[in-house]
Each structure stands twice: as C-alpha cells, then as structure tokens.
Amino acid sequence: MTALKCRNLVGTCWLMCPTRTSNFSRALDGLHGVHLVPHSPFQSEEGDFHQSTCKSLADKRILVVQRVWQQRPDCLRPIRCSLCGDLNFTETIANVLTSLPFIALGIQAPRSDLLQLDIYTIDHLDPISVHNASIYRKKKCRKNLNCKLYANSLIGVGVASSLYHSSRGKVRQYLRWFDYTMIATATVCLSGALRNENPKFLMAASALLLPIQPLMVSAVHTGMMEVAFAKRALKDPDLRMAHTVHKMSSLLGGAFFIADDFFPETPYLHAAWHLAAAFGVGTCNKLLE
C-alpha cells in the first residue's frame, strides 16, 4: 500500500509539473469538445459576486436611513420660512433701516468689567475672603463672557435681518433661516447672561434644536427672560419703568408679528415689528447694567 501511494504521488507531481502540464494541454487541445482555460473562472466570479452583494447591502442601508429621515417628527424638521414682504423698493429700504437699531443696541450693550483686586488687598484678606473673592471673580468672568456673546449676537441679528431684506432670488430663503437662527441665538445668550447657571440639559437641547427649530428655542428662552425681568422688577423699583415699557413694546411687537403673518401684503408691518422689538431689546439691556 505504501508503494502504491508513493507511485500515485509521483504521478501527480509529474502531471503538475509546468512542462508536463503544457505538453498535456497540447495533447488534449486537439480532442473534440475539450476546451482548456489557463485559469479557473470561479475565483473572479466569486469576487464579483461578493462586491455586488456588498454594494446591494450598502444601497439598502442608505434607503433605510433615507426612509427614517423622511419619517422624522415635525419637531425635527427645518422651519418653513415665510418669504413674503419687501413688495417694493421703499418697503425694502424701510425694513433694512429698521434693522440697524439692533446693531446699535449690540454695540451699546453692557459688557461687565471684571473685579479688580490688587496684591495689597489680597494679602490683607483672610483665606475665606480670598476664596469668596475668587468665586465672585469666576462668576463675574462667566457673566462677562455671556454679556459679550449677547452683544455680538444682537449685532448678528441686525446684520442678518439687513441681508435678508436686501436679498432676492434663491438665496433669500437661506438668509431668512439665518435671520431666525440669529434671533434664537440672541435669546439663548440673553438668558445665559441673566442667569449664571442655566440647566445644562436645557442649554444642550437649545444648541441641538437651534438650527432646526429656532422659533421654538426663541419662545422658550424669551419666556425665561420675561420671568427673570418680572422678578427683578419686583425687587428693584428702578427697573419698574423699564419693565412697563418692555411689556408694552412686547405686546405691540407680538401684535405686529401676528398681523404680518395674516396680512403679508400690508406694507410696513414688518418694519413696525422691527421698531417694537428694538424697544423691547433696549429695555432688556437695563437688566445687564
């Protein structure tokens, strides 16, 4: 049996020798119905099949993601901006001019100064006072940053509104979205400047929904600002007059905003809303002084 296995192994090696294989193929080439190929086709077919299978799976995954994205709830859909207004050149000029007060308010917005403690004062303070002064300085620094962000966001509101009202064509809808987003950003920055410690979950959710639902973000943070303004006005008599002006301008601005939605062809309603909103923002700056 061992000799037979060795003979078969030698025969196999003899057939698989390159020279013998070429001679064997030439010998079989003349036979009828025999067709020899240099390489087996099964390897390439298997590779093509594997690539096509992976491609089909990737296409199916893309389709599933697209279907899920199309079936998302309305709260995760971008806003449908109204592009009415600016029916003529004079109305456009009025809307652009009434957007400029927001830039002026942003430039004049209070920016809190840091608490300055010289070395002599710190050396003569007890450890508890030094610790309290350090905590106060950190809070003051955080409020200073929030005030600067709010002031810059007000400037951004004026710039975005001016660009939107002076634009035409397809870019107008993107500038409308940019306008709404800047308004929402200003309300978020204002609530952060009024309250040193806003809930982290609220701020994270606001940052997530800011480009998707800026109107909802604006409503939430405007409500927080109104509550803070009312509480401060009850404690500080000097703020009561500013709070009264703020309430009147807010009600008037809300009426103009709703009227502009229901009667889009009525001229100068949007410009009137700009002015009422600017008065309301100006009274809010009193809270940061």
Contacts in CASP RR format, 6 or more apart in sequence:
PFRMAT RR
TARGET T0000
AUTHOR 0000-0000-0000
METHOD contacts of the structure
MODEL  1
MTALKCRNLVGTCWLMCPTRTSNFSRALDGLHGVHLVPHSPFQSEEGDFH
QSTCKSLADKRILVVQRVWQQRPDCLRPIRCSLCGDLNFTETIANVLTSL
PFIALGIQAPRSDLLQLDIYTIDHLDPISVHNASIYRKKKCRKNLNCKLY
ANSLIGVGVASSLYHSSRGKVRQYLRWFDYTMIATATVCLSGALRNENPK
FLMAASALLLPIQPLMVSAVHTGMMEVAFAKRALKDPDLRMAHTVHKMSS
LLGGAFFIADDFFPETPYLHAAWHLAAAFGVGTCNKLLE
14 20 0 8 1.000
15 21 0 8 1.000
15 24 0 8 1.000
25 36 0 8 1.000
28 34 0 8 1.000
28 36 0 8 1.000
29 36 0 8 1.000
75 209 0 8 1.000
75 212 0 8 1.000
75 213 0 8 1.000
75 216 0 8 1.000
76 212 0 8 1.000
76 213 0 8 1.000
77 212 0 8 1.000
78 177 0 8 1.000
78 211 0 8 1.000
78 212 0 8 1.000
79 177 0 8 1.000
79 180 0 8 1.000
79 212 0 8 1.000
79 213 0 8 1.000
79 214 0 8 1.000
79 215 0 8 1.000
81 173 0 8 1.000
81 176 0 8 1.000
81 177 0 8 1.000
81 180 0 8 1.000
82 176 0 8 1.000
82 261 0 8 1.000
82 264 0 8 1.000
83 172 0 8 1.000
83 173 0 8 1.000
83 176 0 8 1.000
84 264 0 8 1.000
84 265 0 8 1.000
85 91 0 8 1.000
85 95 0 8 1.000
85 264 0 8 1.000
85 270 0 8 1.000
86 92 0 8 1.000
86 95 0 8 1.000
86 165 0 8 1.000
87 265 0 8 1.000
87 267 0 8 1.000
88 267 0 8 1.000
91 267 0 8 1.000
91 268 0 8 1.000
91 270 0 8 1.000
91 271 0 8 1.000
92 165 0 8 1.000
92 166 0 8 1.000
94 268 0 8 1.000
94 271 0 8 1.000
95 161 0 8 1.000
95 165 0 8 1.000
95 270 0 8 1.000
95 271 0 8 1.000
95 274 0 8 1.000
96 161 0 8 1.000
96 162 0 8 1.000
96 165 0 8 1.000
96 166 0 8 1.000
97 271 0 8 1.000
98 271 0 8 1.000
98 274 0 8 1.000
98 275 0 8 1.000
98 278 0 8 1.000
99 158 0 8 1.000
99 161 0 8 1.000
99 162 0 8 1.000
99 165 0 8 1.000
99 274 0 8 1.000
100 158 0 8 1.000
100 162 0 8 1.000
101 274 0 8 1.000
101 275 0 8 1.000
101 278 0 8 1.000
102 154 0 8 1.000
102 155 0 8 1.000
102 156 0 8 1.000
102 157 0 8 1.000
102 158 0 8 1.000
102 161 0 8 1.000
102 278 0 8 1.000
102 281 0 8 1.000
103 154 0 8 1.000
103 155 0 8 1.000
103 156 0 8 1.000
103 158 0 8 1.000
103 159 0 8 1.000
105 154 0 8 1.000
105 278 0 8 1.000
105 281 0 8 1.000
105 282 0 8 1.000
105 285 0 8 1.000
106 151 0 8 1.000
106 152 0 8 1.000
106 154 0 8 1.000
106 155 0 8 1.000
107 151 0 8 1.000
107 155 0 8 1.000
108 285 0 8 1.000
109 147 0 8 1.000
109 150 0 8 1.000
109 151 0 8 1.000
109 154 0 8 1.000
109 285 0 8 1.000
109 288 0 8 1.000
110 147 0 8 1.000
110 151 0 8 1.000
110 285 0 8 1.000
110 288 0 8 1.000
110 289 0 8 1.000
111 144 0 8 1.000
111 147 0 8 1.000
111 148 0 8 1.000
111 151 0 8 1.000
112 140 0 8 1.000
112 143 0 8 1.000
112 144 0 8 1.000
112 147 0 8 1.000
112 288 0 8 1.000
113 144 0 8 1.000
114 137 0 8 1.000
114 140 0 8 1.000
114 141 0 8 1.000
114 144 0 8 1.000
115 133 0 8 1.000
115 136 0 8 1.000
115 137 0 8 1.000
115 140 0 8 1.000
117 133 0 8 1.000
117 137 0 8 1.000
122 130 0 8 1.000
122 133 0 8 1.000
125 133 0 8 1.000
139 196 0 8 1.000
142 196 0 8 1.000
143 193 0 8 1.000
143 196 0 8 1.000
146 189 0 8 1.000
146 192 0 8 1.000
146 193 0 8 1.000
147 193 0 8 1.000
147 288 0 8 1.000
149 189 0 8 1.000
149 193 0 8 1.000
150 186 0 8 1.000
150 189 0 8 1.000
150 190 0 8 1.000
150 192 0 8 1.000
150 193 0 8 1.000
150 288 0 8 1.000
153 182 0 8 1.000
153 185 0 8 1.000
153 186 0 8 1.000
153 189 0 8 1.000
154 186 0 8 1.000
154 281 0 8 1.000
156 182 0 8 1.000
156 186 0 8 1.000
157 179 0 8 1.000
157 182 0 8 1.000
157 183 0 8 1.000
157 186 0 8 1.000
158 182 0 8 1.000
159 182 0 8 1.000
160 175 0 8 1.000
160 178 0 8 1.000
160 179 0 8 1.000
160 181 0 8 1.000
160 182 0 8 1.000
161 179 0 8 1.000
161 182 0 8 1.000
161 274 0 8 1.000
163 175 0 8 1.000
163 178 0 8 1.000
163 179 0 8 1.000
164 172 0 8 1.000
164 175 0 8 1.000
164 176 0 8 1.000
164 178 0 8 1.000
164 179 0 8 1.000
167 175 0 8 1.000
177 214 0 8 1.000
180 214 0 8 1.000
180 215 0 8 1.000
180 218 0 8 1.000
181 210 0 8 1.000
181 211 0 8 1.000
181 214 0 8 1.000
183 214 0 8 1.000
183 218 0 8 1.000
184 210 0 8 1.000
184 214 0 8 1.000
184 215 0 8 1.000
184 217 0 8 1.000
184 218 0 8 1.000
184 221 0 8 1.000
185 210 0 8 1.000
187 217 0 8 1.000
187 218 0 8 1.000
187 221 0 8 1.000
187 222 0 8 1.000
187 225 0 8 1.000
188 203 0 8 1.000
188 206 0 8 1.000
188 207 0 8 1.000
188 210 0 8 1.000
188 217 0 8 1.000
188 221 0 8 1.000
190 221 0 8 1.000
190 225 0 8 1.000
190 284 0 8 1.000
191 198 0 8 1.000
191 221 0 8 1.000
191 224 0 8 1.000
191 225 0 8 1.000
191 228 0 8 1.000
192 198 0 8 1.000
193 288 0 8 1.000
194 224 0 8 1.000
194 225 0 8 1.000
194 228 0 8 1.000
194 287 0 8 1.000
194 288 0 8 1.000
195 224 0 8 1.000
195 228 0 8 1.000
202 220 0 8 1.000
206 217 0 8 1.000
206 220 0 8 1.000
206 221 0 8 1.000
209 216 0 8 1.000
209 217 0 8 1.000
210 217 0 8 1.000
225 284 0 8 1.000
226 250 0 8 1.000
228 287 0 8 1.000
229 239 0 8 1.000
229 243 0 8 1.000
229 246 0 8 1.000
229 284 0 8 1.000
229 287 0 8 1.000
230 243 0 8 1.000
232 239 0 8 1.000
232 243 0 8 1.000
232 287 0 8 1.000
233 239 0 8 1.000
233 240 0 8 1.000
233 242 0 8 1.000
233 243 0 8 1.000
239 286 0 8 1.000
239 287 0 8 1.000
242 283 0 8 1.000
242 286 0 8 1.000
243 283 0 8 1.000
245 279 0 8 1.000
245 280 0 8 1.000
245 283 0 8 1.000
246 280 0 8 1.000
246 283 0 8 1.000
246 284 0 8 1.000
249 276 0 8 1.000
249 277 0 8 1.000
249 279 0 8 1.000
249 280 0 8 1.000
249 283 0 8 1.000
250 276 0 8 1.000
250 280 0 8 1.000
252 276 0 8 1.000
253 272 0 8 1.000
253 273 0 8 1.000
253 276 0 8 1.000
253 277 0 8 1.000
254 273 0 8 1.000
254 276 0 8 1.000
256 269 0 8 1.000
256 270 0 8 1.000
256 272 0 8 1.000
256 273 0 8 1.000
256 276 0 8 1.000
257 273 0 8 1.000
259 266 0 8 1.000
259 269 0 8 1.000
260 266 0 8 1.000
260 269 0 8 1.000
260 270 0 8 1.000
260 273 0 8 1.000
263 269 0 8 1.000
END
